[in-house]
Amino acid sequence: MQLGVMKMLLQFNFANHKSFREETSLDLTATGIKEYNDHIFEIGEEKILPTAAIYGANAGGKSNVMDAFHYMYYYVASSFGFDLD
């Protein structure tokens, strides 16, 4: 499936946030996936997964991944208001 110009986050890495001490990565690239080609977007040379699911045991850190993402979003969105001098 080909799309027009699109901007999206392809990979989110974080470390030392709540229960995640080591670096953790949420990757939306479809490297190595050969099935379900009709569900994969191609942007330039990249093959992209349109959705991601985070699942696991209770108290496994799923909410902490979303909290880390929210933390990053807040600081990027608010960064224009920061006085860096």
ABEGO torsion letter per residue (X at the ends): XBBBBBBBBABBBBBGBEABABBBBBBABABGBABGAAABBBBEABBBBABBBBBEBBGAGAAAAAAAAAAAAAAAAAAAABBAX
